[in-house]
Amino acid sequence: MKNFTKLLLGSLVLFSLSGCTAGDMITSYTSTSDQSETTLQNTSGTPKQRVYMDEIKGTLKDFTGATLTMESQEQTYVFNLSEATLECEDGMITGDEISVIYEGQLSNKDTSTVKALKVVDDFHKKNQLEVRKAYGEVQSLTPNTITIKNKKGKTATYPITGTEQYYQNGIRTGVWVYIHFKGKFTSSQDTQSSSLNASHLKVLSISDIDPLTLPDPTPTPDPAQVPADDSAKEQQIHAEIQNISLNTLTVLPSGSDSTINVDLSQTPSYFKGGTAPGSYVTITYTGQFQGNSLDGVTVTAVTGDDPDSLGSREITSSVSGTIIGHTANTVTLQTGDGATITCFTEGAKDTSTSNMESGAGICITFDPTKSKNSNIYTSIKIQDA
């Protein structure tokens, strides 16, 4: 017995000196490209079945709700992700280096023989996604997209759900803006195309000045210098965003049942959490506001509420659309304004009747503070549209 104890202690010392840890073993398993074989056993210890697990590393080329296209060693692979979880830190951004962990044995490029389990960041990622910058002339603006034309005449429609935006000199057709983003444009076989596919980039900020720098807050005026006439004083309206279409922001003032349109073409505007319907803005103005019209009112600034200062129960930013696919932990929508938006479903309160089936219409309340660097949004609530 003593000899056995000495032998056991000696073995443990050798294992410790080798530097191996449980984390090393897990890392070795998840990062190796060699095929791993796992034997599942029943309670009696008799082998029940063999499950082969492996991973493939490559570059994300496209993602459409439940289908992933990636390139690995100059070969293109298309995976069904309907039962997989998406776990990449930056979301599903074209040009990112990823790994697909799957069950089964991959035969050449035929992915029908395997089951994708998860998509993760490549453990040995050589190239981190860099922040890039585009500069172009505004063609259109909606809650979820902005379209610009660059100096070479190519247009691109960028997804901007929940994106920080600052227009120092207002927003309108023809204004030139800077867009900071991560990712690469989806490649096209048509080299003569006049448009670029920006659908799976992550836009970080948009502004007509670069870098995006907000002015210092206006100091509180001396009471002795405040005009006695209320119409000359700056006043404010708190309102819920209904929509934005280029320079026209449609809002519902608090306590009102009538929407009003705010012209942003010459108005300084800042939206820290984007212009999602359901979120709120403060409209600063002079003049006499009648409750249902801005006639006779001069709007001097529009400022979106700061989502970083709100609790999750106070966040009301939303995105609506038609389901085009889902994975084990996400759902992807096609919005009415042409964006493809993917949202996490885990932890969200789901009262919808969609069962996440393609073609169903849903509305998702999301938290923009948790998607500042990722193009997958964190859902708070899911309901029928």
Beta strands, then each sheet from edge to edge (+ up, - down):
strand 1: 36-41
strand 2: 47-63
strand 3: 67-72
strand 4: 75-80
strand 5: 85-86
strand 6: 97-104
strand 7: 114-121
strand 8: 131-141
strand 9: 145-149
strand 10: 155-159
strand 11: 164-167
strand 12: 176-182
strand 13: 195-196
strand 14: 202-207
strand 15: 235-245
strand 16: 248-253
strand 17: 260-263
strand 18: 269-271
strand 19: 280-287
strand 20: 297-304
strand 21: 318-326
strand 22: 330-334
strand 23: 340-344
strand 24: 349-350
strand 25: 361-367
strand 26: 376-384
sheet 1: 1+ 2- 3+ 4-
sheet 2: 1+ 2- 6+ 7- 5-
sheet 3: 13+ 10+ 9- 8+ 12- 14+ 11+ 18- 20- 19+ 15- 16+ 17-
sheet 4: 24+ 26+ 23+ 22- 21+ 25-
end
